[in-house]
């Protein structure tokens, strides 16, 4: 599988028995299925699968017109509703998610501030 952001080869990385992701050898981006992502959110220390530097990952934030590495469908740019500073790409067909380096770790470690920002955003849209 090739990385949709930098074109480097993505290798399968495992954490425990239930978690398997594709991690880019070039930009350290992660491609993960929704079921695995749910496991990763709750699994202690799963952020070890995302060793990439968030500052280095930010250089790829501008690259948003990408095709899903699994099914080749154009991915959609999404913003996390609780943490609006986190943007990622999701496939509308297979629902796979691509995080730039460091984004998964940031997403998983939701802070109290992030929680209140998310509440404020929901009240504004209501």
N, C-alpha and C positions, 0 to 999 in steps of 0.2 A: 504494500500500500504506500502511496506517495503523499507527502504532505501537501495540502491544498494551499498553504501560505508560501512556503519556500521551495517546494519541489523535492526536498530530501526524502530519503527512505524513512518510513515509520516502522518501528519495531514493536512487537507485542511485549508488554511488561505486565507481570502478574503480582498481585498482592493477596496473599492467602489463597483460598480455594475458589472464592466467588468473584474476585475482581480481576479483570483483564482489560487493559487499555492499549491503544496504539499511541506511542510517543515518538515524536519526530527527533531524529538524530541531529538535525541542523538547528532548528529554532526552538526545540523542546516543547512544541505545542502538543496538546492531548486531544485525541478523538475517542469518544466514549459513547456507548449506547445508553439510552435513558434508564434501563433497568440497572445497569452497572453503576450509573451515576447516583442513583438512589442508595445503593449499597455503600458507595464511596462517601456520601454525605454523612452517614451514620458510623462508618468504620473508623475506629481509633487509628490515628497516624497514617491514614491513606494519602495524605498530602505528600508523603514520601515519593509518590508516583509523579509528582510535579516539582522536580528539582530546579526548574528554570527560574531565572531571575526576572521578576515582574518588570523591572525597568527595561531589560532587554526585550521582553515580550511586548512592551508598549510600541516598539518600532513596527510591529506587525499589525497594530490596531487599525491602521489606515487601509490595510488589505482586507476588504470586506466582500468583494465580488469573487467568491470562490465556489468551486464545485465540491460536493460531498465526496470524500475519499472512498466511501463504501459503495454508493450507488450512482455517483456522477451527476446528481441533481443539483441545481443551483441552491446554495444554502442561503438562509435569511439571517440578517443581523438582528440580534435580540439584546435587550437590556434587562438585567435582573430587576424585578419589581421591588425587592427589598434593599438592594445595593445598586443604586442607579449608576455608580461609577464603573460597574462591571458590564462589559459588552462581550458577547460571544456569538458564534454562528451555530445555527441549527438547521438540519435538513427537514424540509416540509414532508418528504416522503418516508424516509426510514427513521426520522427524528433523532439521528445521531447528533452529538454536540461537539464542537471544536472550541477548545480554550487555548488562547495564547499562553506562553510560558508565564507561570505565576498566577494566572487568573483563577484556576481551580482552587489553589490554596487560599487566595483572597476570598473567593466565594464561600468556601467551607467555613472559614473563620469569621462568621458574622459577628459583629460587635454590637454592643448595646446601642451605640450611636447609629449603626446601620438599621437596627430594628426601628428606632424612632423616626429615622428618615423615611423608611418604608411606610410607616403608619401615616406620616404627614403627606406623603405622595398619594396614598389611597384616599385620604380625606379630601384632598384638593380635587381629585378626579370624580368624586361622588357628587 
